[in-house]
Amino acid sequence: MDEDLFSLSGDAPAPRTLSDRNRDHRAPLAVRMRPRSLDEVVGQHSALEAGSPLRRLVSGDDSRTAPASVILWGPPGTGKTTLAYVVAQSGDREFVEISAVLAGVKDIREVVDQARSRLRTVGRETVLFVDEVHRFSKSQQDALLPSVENRWVTLVAATTENPYFSVISPLLSRSIVLTLESLERADLDRLVDRALVEERGLDGAVTLTEDAREALLRLGGGDARKILTSLEAAAAAALMRGTSEVDAAVLSQAVNRAAVRYDRAGDQHYDVTSAFIKSMRGSDVDAALHYLARMIEAGEDPRFIARRVVIAAGEEVGMADPAALQVAVAAMQAVQMLGMPEGRIPLAQAVVHIATAPKSNASYRALDAALADVRAGKGQGVPAHLRDAHYAGASALGHGTDYLYAHDAPHGVVAQQYPPDDLVGVDYYRPTTHGHEETASRRVEALRRILRSGDGGTGR
């Protein structure tokens, strides 16, 4: 390595900085490592397969068949801006980027007017990249329609929110919506390796220990930009210390975030998940929130967390508070639409609801008891009066005969046999006296008295 990187004018050693390694590269590492072609893009295999809208845009195929507008929908750091740049660099197109947070209708019209002039005078196409398009008002989105309709610009819009809810229908109908997925571990490893060794990146200035790599990927949460930004900060911290090795301690100091010990495929994953569920079951809302925070901070898949919350709503709360399941399912759907970090908000609401709700596992225990009887061979034929009677010859077999229509009874409940003969009087569901289930318990007792008034069932 170049000796003058380690000293100034004399023998006194000086800390090596990233600017020493990249004197002509002042841009952030995430910008320097932005792919220059589709071949350098990691992940997003389905969006980049042969014949896809993005492939056709980049290849410059017949403009009559190329899409005029593409909306890229996906979590942060999945490559939406990167793909827009790749499209722009192909075919010598002009690239114009506007932010939906800052731009107004006037700005949009100015960009479109310039694009029309450029196309008319020099024949050069313009790629208009709109970041966070979901933040545009209806009038701002309306202002884009003529340019998309007439192909004055090639619109590439990016959003982290479901465009079917946040983008107006006329713009959607003129666009191809491409869903980008979170990057896989192999993709992120490849990205980090490239940033460490390539000249435009860190150019071999530092090495990364395995512990630091694991922590870096956890802290990044699948966000490529965040991972590269954290890597750059850690590399600078290591070089300022006079070392070329980035370990977990250097990383945590550089990004001011603890490197949470959490292996998504190992003991920590199962231990924290178990504690999370048991804390909700045990009604310790503070502990439940702590374990939720640990999973989020460690980069656990939010869809996995949401599934566990839905299961807990049915298994731990059940009929003691029927609304818990509705809240949990709504949180799961919100996570799907919002992604992270916003998805943490409905997750927290659902966890608090479940942890503080009255508890009952009576409904799923009832099903388990019924399943045990079925597996043991119990349950004879369906009573004749309950069998299907909608085919010729059914009445001759006695099917449907003597069936009593419940809605004709005064209270909508009529005494007749519903279970098979060998299960008459069996009580699977045994409600608790917790929450809503206390009311349900009284109603179940009354219903059973009416239903069994003519069959002599004793219960068990």
ROZADREN-759318 format. One record per residue (C-alpha): residue in three letters; residue number from 1; x, y, z. Coordinates in nm, 2 decimals, decimal comma. Layout:
<atoms>
(atom "ALA"; NUM; (X; Y; Z))
...
</atoms>
This chain:
<atoms>
(atom "MET"; 1; (0,00; 0,00; 0,00))
(atom "ASP"; 2; (0,10; 0,36; -0,05))
(atom "GLU"; 3; (0,32; 0,46; 0,24))
(atom "ASP"; 4; (0,22; 0,83; 0,23))
(atom "LEU"; 5; (-0,13; 0,73; 0,33))
(atom "PHE"; 6; (-0,01; 0,67; 0,68))
(atom "SER"; 7; (0,19; 0,99; 0,75))
(atom "LEU"; 8; (0,19; 1,36; 0,68))
(atom "SER"; 9; (0,53; 1,53; 0,64))
(atom "GLY"; 10; (0,74; 1,35; 0,90))
(atom "ASP"; 11; (0,76; 1,02; 1,08))
(atom "ALA"; 12; (0,45; 1,09; 1,30))
(atom "PRO"; 13; (0,17; 0,86; 1,19))
(atom "ALA"; 14; (-0,15; 1,02; 1,09))
(atom "PRO"; 15; (-0,49; 0,85; 1,07))
(atom "ARG"; 16; (-0,59; 0,73; 0,73))
(atom "THR"; 17; (-0,92; 0,87; 0,61))
(atom "LEU"; 18; (-1,16; 0,77; 0,34))
(atom "SER"; 19; (-1,08; 1,09; 0,16))
(atom "ASP"; 20; (-0,73; 0,96; 0,12))
(atom "ARG"; 21; (-0,85; 0,65; -0,05))
(atom "ASN"; 22; (-1,11; 0,84; -0,26))
(atom "ARG"; 23; (-0,97; 1,18; -0,33))
(atom "ASP"; 24; (-1,19; 1,23; -0,63))
(atom "HIS"; 25; (-1,50; 1,06; -0,48))
(atom "ARG"; 26; (-1,67; 1,31; -0,24))
(atom "ALA"; 27; (-2,01; 1,15; -0,28))
(atom "PRO"; 28; (-2,14; 0,92; -0,01))
(atom "LEU"; 29; (-2,05; 0,55; -0,04))
(atom "ALA"; 30; (-2,41; 0,46; -0,13))
(atom "VAL"; 31; (-2,40; 0,70; -0,42))
(atom "ARG"; 32; (-2,06; 0,59; -0,54))
(atom "MET"; 33; (-2,16; 0,23; -0,54))
(atom "ARG"; 34; (-2,48; 0,29; -0,73))
(atom "PRO"; 35; (-2,50; 0,04; -1,02))
(atom "ARG"; 36; (-2,41; 0,17; -1,36))
(atom "SER"; 37; (-2,60; -0,09; -1,55))
(atom "LEU"; 38; (-2,86; -0,36; -1,49))
(atom "ASP"; 39; (-2,58; -0,62; -1,47))
(atom "GLU"; 40; (-2,46; -0,45; -1,15))
(atom "VAL"; 41; (-2,80; -0,44; -0,98))
(atom "VAL"; 42; (-2,83; -0,70; -0,70))
(atom "GLY"; 43; (-3,16; -0,87; -0,63))
(atom "GLN"; 44; (-3,50; -0,78; -0,80))
(atom "HIS"; 45; (-3,48; -1,08; -1,03))
(atom "SER"; 46; (-3,84; -1,08; -1,12))
(atom "ALA"; 47; (-3,85; -0,71; -1,20))
(atom "LEU"; 48; (-3,55; -0,74; -1,42))
(atom "GLU"; 49; (-3,62; -1,06; -1,61))
(atom "ALA"; 50; (-3,61; -1,07; -1,98))
(atom "GLY"; 51; (-3,90; -0,89; -2,14))
(atom "SER"; 52; (-3,99; -0,69; -1,82))
(atom "PRO"; 53; (-4,09; -0,33; -1,85))
(atom "LEU"; 54; (-3,76; -0,22; -1,70))
(atom "ARG"; 55; (-3,56; -0,43; -1,93))
(atom "ARG"; 56; (-3,75; -0,28; -2,23))
(atom "LEU"; 57; (-3,69; 0,07; -2,10))
(atom "VAL"; 58; (-3,32; 0,02; -2,06))
(atom "SER"; 59; (-3,26; -0,17; -2,38))
(atom "GLY"; 60; (-3,43; 0,11; -2,58))
(atom "ASP"; 61; (-3,66; -0,13; -2,77))
(atom "ASP"; 62; (-3,93; 0,00; -3,00))
(atom "SER"; 63; (-4,08; 0,30; -2,82))
(atom "ARG"; 64; (-4,42; 0,20; -2,95))
(atom "THR"; 65; (-4,41; -0,10; -2,71))
(atom "ALA"; 66; (-4,20; 0,04; -2,43))
(atom "PRO"; 67; (-4,39; 0,15; -2,12))
(atom "ALA"; 68; (-4,44; 0,52; -2,09))
(atom "SER"; 69; (-4,46; 0,52; -1,71))
(atom "VAL"; 70; (-4,33; 0,29; -1,44))
(atom "ILE"; 71; (-4,42; 0,30; -1,07))
(atom "LEU"; 72; (-4,16; 0,13; -0,84))
(atom "TRP"; 73; (-4,32; 0,01; -0,52))
(atom "GLY"; 74; (-4,11; -0,13; -0,24))
(atom "PRO"; 75; (-3,95; -0,08; 0,10))
(atom "PRO"; 76; (-3,67; 0,17; 0,15))
(atom "GLY"; 77; (-3,33; 0,07; 0,02))
(atom "THR"; 78; (-3,45; -0,18; -0,24))
(atom "GLY"; 79; (-3,31; 0,01; -0,54))
(atom "LYS"; 80; (-3,59; 0,23; -0,66))
(atom "THR"; 81; (-3,37; 0,53; -0,72))
(atom "THR"; 82; (-3,09; 0,31; -0,85))
(atom "LEU"; 83; (-3,32; 0,16; -1,12))
(atom "ALA"; 84; (-3,43; 0,51; -1,22))
(atom "TYR"; 85; (-3,07; 0,61; -1,27))
(atom "VAL"; 86; (-3,00; 0,30; -1,48))
(atom "VAL"; 87; (-3,30; 0,37; -1,70))
(atom "ALA"; 88; (-3,18; 0,73; -1,75))
(atom "GLN"; 89; (-2,82; 0,63; -1,83))
(atom "SER"; 90; (-2,94; 0,40; -2,11))
(atom "GLY"; 91; (-2,99; 0,56; -2,45))
(atom "ASP"; 92; (-2,83; 0,90; -2,35))
(atom "ARG"; 93; (-3,15; 1,02; -2,18))
(atom "GLU"; 94; (-3,17; 1,34; -1,97))
(atom "PHE"; 95; (-3,23; 1,26; -1,61))
(atom "VAL"; 96; (-3,44; 1,49; -1,40))
(atom "GLU"; 97; (-3,53; 1,42; -1,04))
(atom "ILE"; 98; (-3,79; 1,59; -0,83))
(atom "SER"; 99; (-3,91; 1,52; -0,48))
(atom "ALA"; 100; (-4,28; 1,50; -0,40))
(atom "VAL"; 101; (-4,20; 1,66; -0,07))
(atom "LEU"; 102; (-4,06; 1,98; -0,22))
(atom "ALA"; 103; (-4,20; 2,02; -0,57))
(atom "GLY"; 104; (-4,53; 2,19; -0,66))
(atom "VAL"; 105; (-4,74; 2,19; -0,97))
(atom "LYS"; 106; (-4,54; 2,49; -1,11))
(atom "ASP"; 107; (-4,21; 2,29; -1,08))
(atom "ILE"; 108; (-4,37; 1,99; -1,26))
(atom "ARG"; 109; (-4,49; 2,21; -1,55))
(atom "GLU"; 110; (-4,14; 2,36; -1,58))
(atom "VAL"; 111; (-3,98; 2,02; -1,60))
(atom "VAL"; 112; (-4,24; 1,90; -1,86))
(atom "ASP"; 113; (-4,20; 2,22; -2,07))
(atom "GLN"; 114; (-3,82; 2,17; -2,08))
(atom "ALA"; 115; (-3,86; 1,80; -2,16))
(atom "ARG"; 116; (-4,09; 1,89; -2,46))
(atom "SER"; 117; (-3,84; 2,15; -2,58))
(atom "ARG"; 118; (-3,55; 1,91; -2,55))
(atom "LEU"; 119; (-3,74; 1,64; -2,73))
(atom "ARG"; 120; (-3,84; 1,88; -3,01))
(atom "THR"; 121; (-3,51; 2,05; -3,07))
(atom "VAL"; 122; (-3,24; 1,78; -3,01))
(atom "GLY"; 123; (-3,45; 1,47; -3,00))
(atom "ARG"; 124; (-3,33; 1,37; -2,65))
(atom "GLU"; 125; (-3,57; 1,19; -2,42))
(atom "THR"; 126; (-3,61; 1,29; -2,06))
(atom "VAL"; 127; (-3,65; 1,05; -1,77))
(atom "LEU"; 128; (-3,85; 1,22; -1,49))
(atom "PHE"; 129; (-3,79; 1,05; -1,16))
(atom "VAL"; 130; (-4,04; 1,14; -0,89))
(atom "ASP"; 131; (-3,94; 1,01; -0,54))
(atom "GLU"; 132; (-4,21; 0,95; -0,28))
(atom "VAL"; 133; (-4,49; 1,00; -0,54))
(atom "HIS"; 134; (-4,75; 0,91; -0,28))
(atom "ARG"; 135; (-4,69; 1,25; -0,12))
(atom "PHE"; 136; (-4,81; 1,43; -0,43))
(atom "SER"; 137; (-5,16; 1,58; -0,40))
(atom "LYS"; 138; (-5,42; 1,49; -0,66))
(atom "SER"; 139; (-5,36; 1,82; -0,84))
(atom "GLN"; 140; (-4,99; 1,75; -0,86))
(atom "GLN"; 141; (-5,05; 1,40; -0,99))
(atom "ASP"; 142; (-5,30; 1,54; -1,24))
(atom "ALA"; 143; (-5,02; 1,77; -1,37))
(atom "LEU"; 144; (-4,82; 1,46; -1,47))
(atom "LEU"; 145; (-5,09; 1,31; -1,68))
(atom "PRO"; 146; (-5,04; 1,50; -2,01))
(atom "SER"; 147; (-4,67; 1,43; -2,01))
(atom "VAL"; 148; (-4,72; 1,06; -1,95))
(atom "GLU"; 149; (-5,01; 1,04; -2,20))
(atom "ASN"; 150; (-4,81; 1,21; -2,48))
(atom "ARG"; 151; (-4,47; 1,05; -2,38))
(atom "TRP"; 152; (-4,31; 1,38; -2,34))
(atom "VAL"; 153; (-4,12; 1,22; -2,05))
(atom "THR"; 154; (-4,05; 0,87; -1,94))
(atom "LEU"; 155; (-4,19; 0,88; -1,59))
(atom "VAL"; 156; (-4,03; 0,66; -1,32))
(atom "ALA"; 157; (-4,20; 0,71; -0,99))
(atom "ALA"; 158; (-4,10; 0,56; -0,66))
(atom "THR"; 159; (-4,32; 0,49; -0,35))
(atom "THR"; 160; (-4,29; 0,30; -0,03))
(atom "GLU"; 161; (-4,67; 0,29; 0,01))
(atom "ASN"; 162; (-4,93; 0,09; -0,18))
(atom "PRO"; 163; (-4,98; 0,29; -0,50))
(atom "TYR"; 164; (-5,33; 0,15; -0,55))
(atom "PHE"; 165; (-5,42; 0,36; -0,24))
(atom "SER"; 166; (-5,19; 0,66; -0,29))
(atom "VAL"; 167; (-5,18; 0,72; -0,66))
(atom "ILE"; 168; (-5,47; 0,85; -0,86))
(atom "SER"; 169; (-5,65; 0,60; -1,09))
(atom "PRO"; 170; (-5,58; 0,79; -1,42))
(atom "LEU"; 171; (-5,20; 0,78; -1,35))
(atom "LEU"; 172; (-5,22; 0,42; -1,25))
(atom "SER"; 173; (-5,40; 0,32; -1,56))
(atom "ARG"; 174; (-5,11; 0,47; -1,77))
(atom "SER"; 175; (-4,84; 0,31; -1,57))
(atom "ILE"; 176; (-4,68; -0,03; -1,50))
(atom "VAL"; 177; (-4,66; -0,10; -1,13))
(atom "LEU"; 178; (-4,35; -0,30; -1,04))
(atom "THR"; 179; (-4,32; -0,44; -0,69))
(atom "LEU"; 180; (-3,96; -0,45; -0,55))
(atom "GLU"; 181; (-3,88; -0,70; -0,28))
(atom "SER"; 182; (-3,65; -0,67; 0,02))
(atom "LEU"; 183; (-3,30; -0,78; -0,07))
(atom "GLU"; 184; (-3,20; -1,13; 0,03))
(atom "ARG"; 185; (-2,90; -1,21; 0,25))
(atom "ALA"; 186; (-2,69; -1,32; -0,05))
(atom "ASP"; 187; (-2,77; -1,00; -0,23))
(atom "LEU"; 188; (-2,66; -0,79; 0,07))
(atom "ASP"; 189; (-2,34; -0,99; 0,12))
(atom "ARG"; 190; (-2,25; -0,93; -0,25))
(atom "LEU"; 191; (-2,32; -0,56; -0,20))
(atom "VAL"; 192; (-2,10; -0,53; 0,10))
(atom "ASP"; 193; (-1,82; -0,73; -0,06))
(atom "ARG"; 194; (-1,83; -0,50; -0,36))
(atom "ALA"; 195; (-1,82; -0,19; -0,15))
(atom "LEU"; 196; (-1,52; -0,31; 0,05))
(atom "VAL"; 197; (-1,30; -0,39; -0,25))
(atom "GLU"; 198; (-1,40; -0,18; -0,55))
(atom "GLU"; 199; (-1,19; 0,13; -0,62))
(atom "ARG"; 200; (-1,50; 0,36; -0,63))
(atom "GLY"; 201; (-1,59; 0,21; -0,29))
(atom "LEU"; 202; (-1,36; 0,16; 0,00))
(atom "ASP"; 203; (-1,09; 0,02; -0,22))
(atom "GLY"; 204; (-0,96; -0,24; 0,03))
(atom "ALA"; 205; (-0,90; 0,03; 0,30))
(atom "VAL"; 206; (-1,07; -0,18; 0,57))
(atom "THR"; 207; (-1,18; -0,53; 0,64))
(atom "LEU"; 208; (-1,50; -0,64; 0,81))
(atom "THR"; 209; (-1,51; -0,91; 1,08))
(atom "GLU"; 210; (-1,78; -1,17; 1,06))
(atom "ASP"; 211; (-1,95; -1,04; 1,38))
(atom "ALA"; 212; (-1,95; -0,69; 1,24))
(atom "ARG"; 213; (-2,09; -0,81; 0,91))
(atom "GLU"; 214; (-2,38; -0,98; 1,09))
(atom "ALA"; 215; (-2,45; -0,67; 1,30))
(atom "LEU"; 216; (-2,43; -0,45; 1,00))
(atom "LEU"; 217; (-2,69; -0,65; 0,81))
(atom "ARG"; 218; (-2,91; -0,67; 1,11))
(atom "LEU"; 219; (-2,90; -0,30; 1,17))
(atom "GLY"; 220; (-2,96; -0,23; 0,80))
(atom "GLY"; 221; (-3,29; -0,42; 0,81))
(atom "GLY"; 222; (-3,26; -0,51; 0,44))
(atom "ASP"; 223; (-3,21; -0,14; 0,34))
(atom "ALA"; 224; (-2,91; -0,14; 0,11))
(atom "ARG"; 225; (-2,86; 0,24; 0,14))
(atom "LYS"; 226; (-2,86; 0,22; 0,52))
(atom "ILE"; 227; (-2,61; -0,07; 0,51))
(atom "LEU"; 228; (-2,37; 0,12; 0,29))
(atom "THR"; 229; (-2,41; 0,44; 0,50))
(atom "SER"; 230; (-2,33; 0,25; 0,82))
(atom "LEU"; 231; (-2,04; 0,07; 0,66))
(atom "GLU"; 232; (-1,89; 0,40; 0,55))
(atom "ALA"; 233; (-1,93; 0,55; 0,90))
(atom "ALA"; 234; (-1,77; 0,24; 1,05))
(atom "ALA"; 235; (-1,48; 0,24; 0,81))
(atom "ALA"; 236; (-1,41; 0,61; 0,88))
(atom "ALA"; 237; (-1,42; 0,53; 1,26))
(atom "ALA"; 238; (-1,18; 0,24; 1,22))
(atom "LEU"; 239; (-0,93; 0,44; 1,02))
(atom "MET"; 240; (-0,94; 0,73; 1,26))
(atom "ARG"; 241; (-0,85; 0,48; 1,53))
(atom "GLY"; 242; (-0,55; 0,37; 1,32))
(atom "THR"; 243; (-0,68; 0,03; 1,24))
(atom "SER"; 244; (-0,81; -0,12; 0,91))
(atom "GLU"; 245; (-1,04; -0,37; 1,09))
(atom "VAL"; 246; (-1,40; -0,29; 1,15))
(atom "ASP"; 247; (-1,54; -0,51; 1,43))
(atom "ALA"; 248; (-1,87; -0,50; 1,61))
(atom "ALA"; 249; (-1,75; -0,25; 1,87))
(atom "VAL"; 250; (-1,63; -0,01; 1,61))
(atom "LEU"; 251; (-1,96; -0,05; 1,42))
(atom "SER"; 252; (-2,18; 0,01; 1,72))
(atom "GLN"; 253; (-1,98; 0,32; 1,81))
(atom "ALA"; 254; (-1,99; 0,46; 1,46))
(atom "VAL"; 255; (-2,36; 0,42; 1,40))
(atom "ASN"; 256; (-2,45; 0,49; 1,77))
(atom "ARG"; 257; (-2,66; 0,17; 1,78))
(atom "ALA"; 258; (-2,60; -0,13; 1,99))
(atom "ALA"; 259; (-2,51; -0,44; 1,79))
(atom "VAL"; 260; (-2,80; -0,64; 1,93))
(atom "ARG"; 261; (-2,72; -1,01; 1,97))
(atom "TYR"; 262; (-2,99; -1,18; 1,76))
(atom "ASP"; 263; (-2,94; -1,47; 1,52))
(atom "ARG"; 264; (-3,26; -1,50; 1,31))
(atom "ALA"; 265; (-3,18; -1,87; 1,25))
(atom "GLY"; 266; (-3,05; -1,96; 1,60))
(atom "ASP"; 267; (-3,12; -1,96; 1,97))
(atom "GLN"; 268; (-3,17; -1,58; 2,00))
(atom "HIS"; 269; (-3,45; -1,59; 1,75))
(atom "TYR"; 270; (-3,64; -1,87; 1,93))
(atom "ASP"; 271; (-3,57; -1,74; 2,28))
(atom "VAL"; 272; (-3,68; -1,38; 2,21))
(atom "THR"; 273; (-3,99; -1,50; 2,01))
(atom "SER"; 274; (-4,08; -1,73; 2,30))
(atom "ALA"; 275; (-4,04; -1,46; 2,56))
(atom "PHE"; 276; (-4,25; -1,22; 2,34))
(atom "ILE"; 277; (-4,54; -1,46; 2,32))
(atom "LYS"; 278; (-4,53; -1,56; 2,69))
(atom "SER"; 279; (-4,51; -1,19; 2,79))
(atom "MET"; 280; (-4,83; -1,12; 2,59))
(atom "ARG"; 281; (-4,99; -1,43; 2,74))
(atom "GLY"; 282; (-4,89; -1,32; 3,09))
(atom "SER"; 283; (-5,03; -0,97; 3,05))
(atom "ASP"; 284; (-4,69; -0,80; 3,10))
(atom "VAL"; 285; (-4,73; -0,52; 2,84))
(atom "ASP"; 286; (-4,39; -0,37; 2,92))
(atom "ALA"; 287; (-4,20; -0,69; 2,87))
(atom "ALA"; 288; (-4,40; -0,76; 2,55))
(atom "LEU"; 289; (-4,30; -0,42; 2,41))
(atom "HIS"; 290; (-3,93; -0,48; 2,51))
(atom "TYR"; 291; (-3,92; -0,80; 2,31))
(atom "LEU"; 292; (-4,10; -0,64; 2,02))
(atom "ALA"; 293; (-3,84; -0,37; 2,02))
(atom "ARG"; 294; (-3,56; -0,62; 2,03))
(atom "MET"; 295; (-3,70; -0,81; 1,73))
(atom "ILE"; 296; (-3,75; -0,48; 1,53))
(atom "GLU"; 297; (-3,40; -0,35; 1,62))
(atom "ALA"; 298; (-3,24; -0,68; 1,52))
(atom "GLY"; 299; (-3,40; -0,66; 1,18))
(atom "GLU"; 300; (-3,65; -0,95; 1,22))
(atom "ASP"; 301; (-3,90; -0,98; 0,94))
(atom "PRO"; 302; (-4,20; -0,77; 1,04))
(atom "ARG"; 303; (-4,43; -1,01; 0,86))
(atom "PHE"; 304; (-4,31; -1,28; 1,10))
(atom "ILE"; 305; (-4,37; -1,06; 1,40))
(atom "ALA"; 306; (-4,72; -0,98; 1,27))
(atom "ARG"; 307; (-4,81; -1,34; 1,22))
(atom "ARG"; 308; (-4,71; -1,42; 1,58))
(atom "VAL"; 309; (-4,93; -1,13; 1,70))
(atom "VAL"; 310; (-5,23; -1,27; 1,51))
(atom "ILE"; 311; (-5,17; -1,61; 1,65))
(atom "ALA"; 312; (-5,15; -1,47; 2,00))
(atom "ALA"; 313; (-5,48; -1,28; 1,96))
(atom "GLY"; 314; (-5,66; -1,61; 1,88))
(atom "GLU"; 315; (-5,47; -1,84; 2,11))
(atom "GLU"; 316; (-5,42; -1,62; 2,42))
(atom "VAL"; 317; (-5,72; -1,38; 2,41))
(atom "GLY"; 318; (-5,98; -1,56; 2,20))
(atom "MET"; 319; (-6,34; -1,49; 2,30))
(atom "ALA"; 320; (-6,24; -1,30; 2,61))
(atom "ASP"; 321; (-6,20; -1,00; 2,38))
(atom "PRO"; 322; (-6,30; -1,08; 2,02))
(atom "ALA"; 323; (-6,18; -0,74; 1,90))
(atom "ALA"; 324; (-5,82; -0,85; 1,97))
(atom "LEU"; 325; (-5,81; -1,06; 1,66))
(atom "GLN"; 326; (-5,95; -0,78; 1,44))
(atom "VAL"; 327; (-5,68; -0,54; 1,57))
(atom "ALA"; 328; (-5,40; -0,80; 1,51))
(atom "VAL"; 329; (-5,52; -0,88; 1,16))
(atom "ALA"; 330; (-5,54; -0,51; 1,08))
(atom "ALA"; 331; (-5,19; -0,46; 1,21))
(atom "MET"; 332; (-5,06; -0,74; 0,99))
(atom "GLN"; 333; (-5,23; -0,58; 0,68))
(atom "ALA"; 334; (-5,09; -0,24; 0,78))
(atom "VAL"; 335; (-4,74; -0,38; 0,80))
(atom "GLN"; 336; (-4,78; -0,53; 0,45))
(atom "MET"; 337; (-4,89; -0,19; 0,31))
(atom "LEU"; 338; (-4,66; 0,04; 0,51))
(atom "GLY"; 339; (-4,34; -0,16; 0,55))
(atom "MET"; 340; (-4,09; -0,05; 0,81))
(atom "PRO"; 341; (-4,03; 0,17; 1,01))
(atom "GLU"; 342; (-4,39; 0,29; 1,00))
(atom "GLY"; 343; (-4,52; -0,07; 1,04))
(atom "ARG"; 344; (-4,39; -0,07; 1,40))
(atom "ILE"; 345; (-4,68; 0,17; 1,50))
(atom "PRO"; 346; (-4,97; -0,07; 1,43))
(atom "LEU"; 347; (-4,76; -0,36; 1,56))
(atom "ALA"; 348; (-4,72; -0,18; 1,90))
(atom "GLN"; 349; (-5,09; -0,11; 1,91))
(atom "ALA"; 350; (-5,18; -0,47; 1,86))
(atom "VAL"; 351; (-4,92; -0,59; 2,11))
(atom "VAL"; 352; (-5,05; -0,35; 2,38))
(atom "HIS"; 353; (-5,41; -0,46; 2,30))
(atom "ILE"; 354; (-5,33; -0,83; 2,34))
(atom "ALA"; 355; (-5,11; -0,79; 2,65))
(atom "THR"; 356; (-5,37; -0,59; 2,83))
(atom "ALA"; 357; (-5,68; -0,78; 2,72))
(atom "PRO"; 358; (-5,85; -1,05; 2,94))
(atom "LYS"; 359; (-5,72; -1,39; 2,85))
(atom "SER"; 360; (-5,89; -1,72; 2,74))
(atom "ASN"; 361; (-5,77; -2,01; 2,54))
(atom "ALA"; 362; (-6,11; -2,19; 2,56))
(atom "SER"; 363; (-6,19; -2,16; 2,19))
(atom "TYR"; 364; (-5,88; -2,32; 2,06))
(atom "ARG"; 365; (-5,87; -2,58; 2,34))
(atom "ALA"; 366; (-6,23; -2,67; 2,24))
(atom "LEU"; 367; (-6,11; -2,73; 1,88))
(atom "ASP"; 368; (-5,82; -2,94; 2,00))
(atom "ALA"; 369; (-6,06; -3,16; 2,21))
(atom "ALA"; 370; (-6,28; -3,20; 1,90))
(atom "LEU"; 371; (-5,98; -3,29; 1,69))
(atom "ALA"; 372; (-5,87; -3,55; 1,95))
(atom "ASP"; 373; (-6,21; -3,72; 1,93))
(atom "VAL"; 374; (-6,21; -3,72; 1,55))
(atom "ARG"; 375; (-5,86; -3,87; 1,55))
(atom "ALA"; 376; (-5,98; -4,13; 1,79))
(atom "GLY"; 377; (-6,25; -4,24; 1,55))
(atom "LYS"; 378; (-6,54; -4,09; 1,73))
(atom "GLY"; 379; (-6,83; -3,93; 1,54))
(atom "GLN"; 380; (-7,07; -4,16; 1,37))
(atom "GLY"; 381; (-7,28; -4,06; 1,07))
(atom "VAL"; 382; (-7,44; -3,72; 1,03))
(atom "PRO"; 383; (-7,80; -3,73; 1,17))
(atom "ALA"; 384; (-8,04; -3,80; 0,88))
(atom "HIS"; 385; (-8,24; -3,48; 0,93))
(atom "LEU"; 386; (-7,92; -3,27; 0,88))
(atom "ARG"; 387; (-7,81; -3,44; 0,56))
(atom "ASP"; 388; (-7,82; -3,27; 0,22))
(atom "ALA"; 389; (-8,17; -3,30; 0,07))
(atom "HIS"; 390; (-8,11; -3,11; -0,26))
(atom "TYR"; 391; (-8,09; -3,41; -0,49))
(atom "ALA"; 392; (-8,34; -3,65; -0,63))
(atom "GLY"; 393; (-8,40; -3,95; -0,41))
(atom "ALA"; 394; (-8,28; -3,78; -0,09))
(atom "SER"; 395; (-8,62; -3,77; 0,07))
(atom "ALA"; 396; (-8,67; -4,14; 0,01))
(atom "LEU"; 397; (-8,36; -4,20; 0,21))
(atom "GLY"; 398; (-8,50; -3,98; 0,49))
(atom "HIS"; 399; (-8,24; -3,71; 0,43))
(atom "GLY"; 400; (-8,36; -3,37; 0,55))
(atom "THR"; 401; (-8,69; -3,51; 0,68))
(atom "ASP"; 402; (-8,80; -3,37; 1,02))
(atom "TYR"; 403; (-8,53; -3,09; 1,00))
(atom "LEU"; 404; (-8,65; -2,79; 1,21))
(atom "TYR"; 405; (-8,56; -2,45; 1,06))
(atom "ALA"; 406; (-8,41; -2,25; 1,35))
(atom "HIS"; 407; (-8,53; -1,91; 1,22))
(atom "ASP"; 408; (-8,89; -2,02; 1,27))
(atom "ALA"; 409; (-8,84; -2,07; 1,64))
(atom "PRO"; 410; (-8,92; -1,77; 1,88))
(atom "HIS"; 411; (-8,56; -1,71; 1,97))
(atom "GLY"; 412; (-8,40; -1,85; 1,66))
(atom "VAL"; 413; (-8,30; -2,16; 1,85))
(atom "VAL"; 414; (-8,48; -2,49; 1,83))
(atom "ALA"; 415; (-8,44; -2,82; 2,02))
(atom "GLN"; 416; (-8,30; -3,09; 1,79))
(atom "GLN"; 417; (-8,00; -3,31; 1,76))
(atom "TYR"; 418; (-7,69; -3,17; 1,57))
(atom "PRO"; 419; (-7,40; -3,39; 1,67))
(atom "PRO"; 420; (-7,36; -3,76; 1,57))
(atom "ASP"; 421; (-7,53; -4,00; 1,81))
(atom "ASP"; 422; (-7,21; -4,09; 2,00))
(atom "LEU"; 423; (-7,12; -3,73; 2,07))
(atom "VAL"; 424; (-7,46; -3,61; 2,20))
(atom "GLY"; 425; (-7,41; -3,41; 2,52))
(atom "VAL"; 426; (-7,03; -3,36; 2,47))
(atom "ASP"; 427; (-6,91; -3,02; 2,58))
(atom "TYR"; 428; (-6,60; -2,91; 2,39))
(atom "TYR"; 429; (-6,62; -2,54; 2,45))
(atom "ARG"; 430; (-6,59; -2,45; 2,82))
(atom "PRO"; 431; (-6,59; -2,07; 2,84))
(atom "THR"; 432; (-6,40; -1,89; 3,12))
(atom "THR"; 433; (-6,54; -1,60; 3,32))
(atom "HIS"; 434; (-6,28; -1,35; 3,17))
(atom "GLY"; 435; (-6,39; -1,05; 2,98))
(atom "HIS"; 436; (-6,65; -1,10; 2,71))
(atom "GLU"; 437; (-6,64; -1,47; 2,76))
(atom "GLU"; 438; (-6,83; -1,43; 3,09))
(atom "THR"; 439; (-7,13; -1,32; 2,89))
(atom "ALA"; 440; (-7,07; -1,58; 2,63))
(atom "SER"; 441; (-7,06; -1,85; 2,91))
(atom "ARG"; 442; (-7,41; -1,76; 3,02))
(atom "ARG"; 443; (-7,54; -1,77; 2,66))
(atom "VAL"; 444; (-7,37; -2,10; 2,59))
(atom "GLU"; 445; (-7,54; -2,26; 2,90))
(atom "ALA"; 446; (-7,88; -2,13; 2,79))
(atom "LEU"; 447; (-7,83; -2,25; 2,43))
(atom "ARG"; 448; (-7,73; -2,60; 2,54))
(atom "ARG"; 449; (-8,04; -2,62; 2,77))
(atom "ILE"; 450; (-8,26; -2,54; 2,47))
(atom "LEU"; 451; (-8,08; -2,76; 2,22))
(atom "ARG"; 452; (-8,07; -3,06; 2,45))
(atom "SER"; 453; (-8,41; -3,03; 2,60))
(atom "GLY"; 454; (-8,53; -3,32; 2,40))
(atom "ASP"; 455; (-8,22; -3,54; 2,38))
(atom "GLY"; 456; (-8,13; -3,60; 2,74))
(atom "GLY"; 457; (-7,77; -3,49; 2,70))
(atom "THR"; 458; (-7,58; -3,48; 3,02))
(atom "GLY"; 459; (-7,25; -3,32; 2,91))
(atom "ARG"; 460; (-6,91; -3,44; 2,99))
</atoms>
